[in-house]
Amino acid sequence: MTTVARRRMGVEERREQLIAVALDLFSHRSPEDVSIDEVAEAAGISRPLVYHYFPGKQQLYEAALRWAADELTARFMEPHEGPLGARLLRVMERFFDFVEEHGRGFSALMRGGPAIGSGRTGAMVDGVRQAAFEQILAHLDVSRPFPRLEMVVRSWVSLAETTALLWLDGRRVPRTELERQLVHDFAALAAVSAAYDARMARVVRRILAAEPENGIFADLVGRLMDLPEPV
């Protein structure tokens, strides 16, 4: 009878495995309802070995969410080249790549846990939102945002997050349409704000001046002009 020896994992590989298992379990049930025994069983290792890598469930939970937060933050990084509309579309494509590949981790991060490490979990989520906010401001070449610009960018980051969570619940709208729609949403939020604020109007004019005639913002105008007549 031939037996196959189980390959020993290195320290980092084992930690990554436990983090992946934790994201899966914590996204289905509240962290309080998931035991270390369940984590060990899902990972195919002993309970003491889980404690060898993580002192307790809270530390494992926070490590899992930190991984998701770091990965998600990286998706908002984009070279400052080309028109803004195209840059935002690439950001949204990478953002939804993450959501599609790691939907459970994304949900676990954004929805958090009810009690376990709630303060640190909230700080992680806020860190992702702040990083996205700062990245968008950098693309707009603004270091100190005025109030209406801050509201536009923060509202758009929140909209992208909410849209992704809703999309995960059934995926009833094509992903590629949502990616473009969210870029159009940014343009719409900025345009409406520009109607009330001269500084916002200057930002919008600068954005549009750099957009090509066939760019994604022009696509929005074309779609609005082609709205179907009411029946």
Buried (B, 14 or more C-beta within 10 A) or exposed (E): EEEEEEEEBEEEEBBBBBBBBBBBBBBEEEBEEBEBEBBBBBBEBEBEEBBEBBEEBBEBBBBBBBBBBEBBBEBBEBEEEBBBBBBBBBBBBBBBEBBBEBBBBBBBBBEBBEEBBEEBBEEBBEBBBBBBBBBBBBBBEBEEBEEBBBBBBBBBBEBBBEBBBEBBEEEEEEBEEBBBBBBBBBBBBBBEBBEEBEBBBEBBEEBBEEBEEEBBBBBBEEEEEEEEEEE
